Amino acid sequence: MDRERDDLTVTEMKFDSDGLVPAIVQQHDTGEILMLAYMNADSLQKTLETRRTWFWSRSRKKYWMKGEESGNVQEVFEVRYDCDADTLLVRVNQVGAGACHTGERTCFYRTLPLAPESADGAEMPLS
């Protein structure tokens, strides 16, 4: 089997030692990255079957469906996996206020400051 070329099944994904794979969730029509969560084989299978995102909570040690409490569900359009079969890209339609538990549209609403550029355009040394 050529893992980089062949179509794989859920059980052939490359899960980590905890049985998880990161799932990047993206708004299907704008490309906006909404969130990152983790799936195991069961939550991935449930996502494919229900066309709603299901994840494994590492902190609570349980399955959860996005929007089960808030109503801000994610309608799944497509699930892709990368060349190594160890990361998922879940393309969705975000329904409701947003994907983040804080009420923000995306979980990536904060930024870290970049170092200033030098006047001559040369890279500034990292300290």
C-alpha positions as CSV (number, residue, x, y, z in Angstrom):
1,M,0.0,0.0,0.0
2,D,1.2,3.5,-0.9
3,R,0.0,5.6,2.1
4,E,0.8,8.8,0.1
5,R,-1.2,7.8,-3.0
6,D,-3.9,5.3,-2.1
7,D,-7.3,6.2,-0.7
8,L,-7.4,5.2,3.0
9,T,-10.1,4.2,5.4
10,V,-10.7,5.6,8.9
11,T,-8.8,2.7,10.5
12,E,-5.8,3.3,8.2
13,M,-5.3,6.8,9.4
14,K,-2.1,7.4,11.4
15,F,-3.3,8.0,14.9
16,D,-0.9,9.0,17.6
17,S,0.0,7.0,20.7
18,D,-3.2,8.1,22.4
19,G,-5.3,7.1,19.4
20,L,-5.9,10.7,18.2
21,V,-5.4,12.8,15.1
22,P,-5.6,16.6,15.0
23,A,-8.5,17.9,13.0
24,I,-8.3,21.5,11.6
25,V,-11.8,22.8,11.0
26,Q,-12.2,25.2,8.1
27,Q,-15.2,27.2,6.8
28,H,-15.8,25.6,3.4
29,D,-16.6,28.7,1.4
30,T,-14.2,31.3,2.8
31,G,-11.2,29.2,3.9
32,E,-11.3,30.7,7.4
33,I,-9.7,28.4,10.0
34,L,-12.2,28.0,12.8
35,M,-10.7,25.7,15.3
36,L,-8.4,22.7,16.0
37,A,-9.6,19.7,17.9
38,Y,-8.8,16.0,18.1
39,M,-10.6,13.0,16.7
40,N,-10.1,9.3,17.4
41,A,-11.3,6.6,15.0
42,D,-14.8,6.5,16.5
43,S,-15.4,10.3,16.5
44,L,-14.1,10.4,12.9
45,Q,-16.5,7.7,11.9
46,K,-19.4,9.4,13.6
47,T,-18.5,12.7,11.9
48,L,-18.6,10.9,8.5
49,E,-21.9,9.2,9.3
50,T,-23.7,12.2,10.8
51,R,-22.2,15.0,8.7
52,R,-21.7,16.9,12.0
53,T,-18.3,17.3,13.7
54,W,-17.6,15.0,16.6
55,F,-14.4,15.1,18.7
56,W,-12.6,13.5,21.6
57,S,-12.0,15.8,24.5
58,R,-8.5,15.1,25.9
59,S,-9.3,17.0,29.1
60,R,-12.8,15.5,29.8
61,K,-12.0,12.1,28.3
62,K,-15.3,12.0,26.4
63,Y,-16.9,12.4,23.0
64,W,-18.5,15.7,22.1
65,M,-20.4,17.1,19.2
66,K,-19.6,20.7,18.3
67,G,-22.7,22.7,19.1
68,E,-24.4,20.1,21.4
69,E,-24.7,22.7,24.1
70,S,-24.4,26.1,22.2
71,G,-26.4,25.1,19.1
72,N,-23.4,26.4,17.0
73,V,-23.1,23.2,15.0
74,Q,-20.8,22.4,12.1
75,E,-22.3,20.9,8.9
76,V,-19.6,18.8,7.3
77,F,-19.0,19.3,3.6
78,E,-15.8,17.3,3.2
79,V,-13.1,15.6,5.3
80,R,-9.6,15.5,3.8
81,Y,-6.4,14.1,5.2
82,D,-2.8,15.0,4.6
83,C,-0.1,13.1,2.7
84,D,1.1,11.4,5.9
85,A,-2.5,10.5,6.9
86,D,-1.9,12.0,10.4
87,T,-3.8,15.2,10.2
88,L,-7.4,16.0,9.1
89,L,-8.9,19.0,7.4
90,V,-12.6,19.2,8.0
91,R,-14.4,21.6,5.7
92,V,-17.7,22.8,7.3
93,N,-20.5,25.3,7.3
94,Q,-20.4,26.9,10.7
95,V,-23.9,27.5,11.9
96,G,-24.6,30.0,14.7
97,A,-22.4,32.6,16.3
98,G,-19.1,30.8,15.9
99,A,-16.8,27.9,16.6
100,C,-15.1,29.1,19.7
101,H,-16.4,28.4,23.2
102,T,-15.7,32.1,24.0
103,G,-18.4,33.2,21.5
104,E,-15.9,34.3,18.9
105,R,-16.3,33.2,15.3
106,T,-13.0,31.4,15.3
107,C,-10.7,30.1,18.1
108,F,-7.8,32.0,16.4
109,Y,-8.9,35.6,17.3
110,R,-5.7,36.6,19.1
111,T,-2.2,37.4,17.7
112,L,1.3,37.3,19.0
113,P,3.4,40.4,18.2
114,L,6.0,40.1,15.5
115,A,9.5,41.5,15.9
116,P,9.9,44.9,14.1
117,E,11.5,44.9,10.7
118,S,14.8,46.7,10.3
119,A,14.9,49.9,8.3
120,D,17.0,48.3,5.5
121,G,14.7,45.2,5.3
122,A,17.2,42.8,6.8
123,E,16.0,40.3,9.3
124,M,16.3,41.3,12.9
125,P,18.2,38.8,15.1
126,L,16.2,36.8,17.5
127,S,17.0,37.4,21.2
